[in-house]
Amino acid sequence: MNHGNGTNHIEPAGNTGIDPETAANDIRAILDAGGKGSGILAQRGALLEWAERAGRRYRESFWIAEARIGGLEHLVWNDAKCQLVRKATYGGSFGRTVRFLDRGLVPGTPLDYFDRWSLHNKLFGAITKVSGILETTKGDISILIHQEPLVGELPDERQIADFMKLCGFFPMSGKRYAWVGRSLEVAIFDARPANFVLLDGTPIPFDLITLPISQVSGFPVPK
């Protein structure tokens, strides 16, 4: 299974993208300099300013008509020329996160999204880079990312469980597709088979929701 589909381009061949952690740090610097707080509207403005400065602000003419729906968060397509899988968050949204354990996945902010990919890269390999943003004529914004293509079959849940335990995670009680580990510092959500590819018998994650436990309210503290 290839986790991309279609054949279109939004960037010149050879563009290596921006590390998500670098993008997050740049946006925090813009927010600090602006002095308007870090709420969703301030983050949206900082995202636009960051993309303008970085030369990564794309217009609707770059929209990808052949993209397929990739789940709760993204449209997905394959950039055959650059040998990359491209993803765009749905217009006006910035992926998903978890704020309260009992409420599940909720809409995230730009910083939630970049921090999530930064942590994902550190945990499971740096296959994800930020391409920029897409702005529609209606004023909606999508974040564009790209990933190294992973081609393989879907793993089953047993294979995923073995992999996650090998990586130092254990199942989160009462939550399907959720894991906790790394000395209770990291939580993983949405670890369903569709977000892995089986390579040489090993499940490789490419689209999990990762965040520090400290950011999740309602998480039981072990005695």
N, C-alpha and C positions, 0 to 999 in steps of 0.2 A: 504494500500500500504506500503510495506517495502522498505526503500530507499537503501537496499543492495540486493545482489544476489550471489549465488555460495557458495562453501565451501572450503576454503584454509586458510593456516596460513603463516605468515611471522615472528611472534614473539612468544616467550614462553607465555603460558597462565598466566594471572595475571599481565602482563606488563601494567603499568598505563600510559605510555607515558610521554611526556614532554609538559609543558604548552607553548603555542605559544609565549607568552610574554617573557618567560625565554629564549627560543630559539633565539628570535630576539635580546634580550640584549646580549646574548653570542656572536652572530655573529657581532654585533656592536663593542664589545670589541676586537674581532679578527681584524676587519677592522682598528680600531684605533691603535692597536699595530703594524699592518703591514705598516701603513703609505702610502698605495697605492691608497687612495681615496675610493669611495663607488660606483663606476660604476658597471655595470652588470658583467664584468669579475672578478673584485675584489670580488664582492658578491658571485659569483660562487665558487671562491677559498676558501673564508671564510666558505661557506656552507660545502664544502668537509672537511675542517679542523675541523669544529664544529662536524660533524657527526663522524669523526674518533676519536676525543677525547671522544665523548659520547658513543662510541661503537654502533653507529646507521648507519653504512655504509654497506648496503647490496649489494650483487652482483646479476648478472642477473639470477643466479640459483634460486633466491627467487621470480622470476617473476610469476605473477598470470595469468595462461592461461585462466581461466574461467571468468575473469573480464568482465564486460559489459561497454559499453560507457555510461558515465553519464552526457553528455552535452558538453559544450565548454571547460571544464577544466580537467575533471577527468575520469579515469577508476575506477569502483566501484565493490566491491564484499563483500560478507558476510562471516565473520569469525565465524562460528557456535560454534567452541570450546571456543573461548574467548568471545563470545556474543558481538561482535563489528562489525560495518561497517567500512571497510577499503577503502581508496581512494588513488590513485596515480595520480599526475599531469602527463599529457602527456609528453613523453620523451623529454627532452631539454627545457621544458617550466615550468613556475612557476605561473600558474594561470593567472587571468585577473585583470585589474584595470582600473581606469578612470583618465586620466591626463588633458585632455581638454574636457570640457562639450560637445562641438559640434562634437567630434570625437568618442564618445562612448567607448566601451570596447577595451582595447589594452593589449598586453602582459605585465605581471608584472615581478618584480624581486623577489628573495628570501625574501628580507625584506618586500616588498609589501605584499607578500603572508602571512608571519607570522604576520605582523601587522594587516592585514585584519581579521585573525582568532582570534587574541587577542581581537580586538574590538568587533567582533561577539560574543565571549564568554561573554564579559562584558554586552553587550546589551540584549542578548537573552538566557543566560544560558551557563555554561561552559561544553558543550558536546563534544568539539573537542580538541584532543591532537595530538602532533607531534610524529610519530613513528620513523622517520629517513629519509634516502634517499636511492634510488635504483640507482645503476650504471650499465649501460649496457656495453657490450663488445665494442660498438661503441663510448663509452665515453659520451653518453647522461645521464642526471640526471633527476630523478623524485623525488619530495618530497612526502613522505608517511605520511598520517594522519589517525587517526581513530576516530570514533564517537560512542556515545551510539546509539543503534538501536531505531528508531522511526517507529512504525507500525500504519498505519491509512490510510484514504482516502485522496485524494487531495482536498483542499479547493477551493472554487470558488473565483473570484476576489472581490466580495462584502465582503466576509468573511475576506479576506486579508486586504482590505481597512479598515474595522472596527477595526481589530486587530492593524494595524499600527497607526491609529489615536488614539486608546486607549493607545498606547505606546508613544505618543507625537510626531508622525511624520505626515507630510502632503504631498500630491502628489507634485512632482517636475513639474513645468509648462513645457509642451511640451515634456516630457520624460515619455514613458510608462515603468512601472515596476520600477520607480525611486521615492525615497522619501527623504525628508529632515526634520530635526527636532533637538530636543535637543538644543534649542536656536540657531539654524542655525550652530551648530558645527559638525554635522554628516550627511553624505550623504549615502543613501542606493541605490544600483543598482541591477538589475537582480532579483527583487522580484516577480518572476512569480510563478504561482501555483505549478509547478514542484519542486520548492525549499522549499516547505512547506509540512507538514503533519498535518492532522486534528486530534487532540487528545481531546476527550471529548468536541467536538464542538469548540475548539480553534485552529487556525492555528499556528503551531510551525515552525519557520524558521530553516533550517539546512545548507543552502549553499548560503547565500546572499553575495554580495560584499559590504563591509562596509569600509568607510574611512573618515577622517576628511575633512570637506569642504575646509579647508585651502590648501589641496593638489590638489584641482580641479580648474584648470584655466578656466576662462570664466564664473564663477558662478556669477549671478547678486547679487550685494550687495543692500539690501533694504535701502531705505532712511528713 
